Amino acid sequence: MKKAIILLGCPESPSQTPLAIYATQKLTGIGYQVTVASTPSAKKLLEVSDPKEHYVQNKTDIESCLDGLEEGDYDFLLGFVAKDAAVSYFVTFYHILNTQSLALVFHRDQEKLEHFENAVRESTQADITSARAYHNPTPLRVRLDRALDKLIDPEPNKQDKKDNVDEPEKNPKLDEQEDS
Amino acid sequence: MKKAIILLGCPESPSQTPLAIYATQKLTGIGYQVTVASTPSAKKLLEVSDPKEHYVQNKTDIESCLDGLEEGDYDFLLGFVAKDAAVSYFVTFYHILNTQSLALVFHRDQEKLEHFENAVRESTQADITSARAYHNPTPLRVRLDRALDKLIDPEPNKQDKKDNVDEPEKNPKLDEQEDS
């Protein structure tokens, strides 16, 4: 079974925990065994948010996870990036795992958003998808859906045009339009 | 079956959605049919956070809910209070429903916390439980547990003193009636 790891930094945004659960559920649905590696407060929020572990079964501390991490441990890396510390975590995991990776960049502030996107882009070749998000998780949820759909069908060109809002790109900028 | 309603205002705090799910789960566990009435953004966060509706089956818009609300519709009211608008909602629902009620007051800022507590206290006889909460949901989760435990066992005095942080509750209202 393929393995995915989701990275969560400190949760400033009300959207982070809900989207982390959503992403876990979505990755599980397409056949990944998912581990969420997070800071202590992000972990507590996950636990409160999913008290019966219907969605997230594997949770680990991001620091201890990093200690033992090796290439090959995971097949897919999804990093939630909304702070500088989260950029550092993502970049570090990215270079150790050396596997398919997606940075989900979000912030309520447009400048911060661009700052984090650039920071990830300068240090990795990872896919990046981003949206302004704070209260309203929908723009980011839509981008995430689209990015994860590519994991299933990496060449979405044929009949995939239906929900294709700003589709064709395969790299860095899954955006440019719509939302918030 | 007894019915409970949970009120959610706009989600400023990363703790709100996780705790709303936690509270729903907890109330369901003690025999309530739970409805969550919320603002649109709070509802979207709930949907993303519980995509398969394992925890929250009944969601409604807080304004439309209010339109048709009558005394007797619900047996227990739990209001998440972290903004002035949420105080207003809680007070309004409280006076219409005229039933056992608990305000869960939270904010990262101590002054705001007291402001909201006072606002609720001035306008209702509801029970109030509060904690500073932002990233870390634990203090509020502990208070909520304690308050909800009283729904099951309305006279918790004996060995309950152990986890008593700053216990001495003000208006003992959350009791009187057990869930039968």
Interface residues (C-beta under 8 A of the other chain):
Chain A: C10 P11 E12 S13 P14 S15 Q16 T17 P18 L19 I21 Y22 Q25 K26 S41 K44 L45 L46 V48 S49 D50 P51 K52 H54 Y55 H135 N136 P137 T138 R141
Chain B: C10 P11 E12 S13 P14 S15 Q16 T17 P18 L19 I21 Y22 Q25 K26 S41 K44 L45 L46 V48 S49 D50 P51 K52 H54 Y55 H135 N136 P137 T138 R141
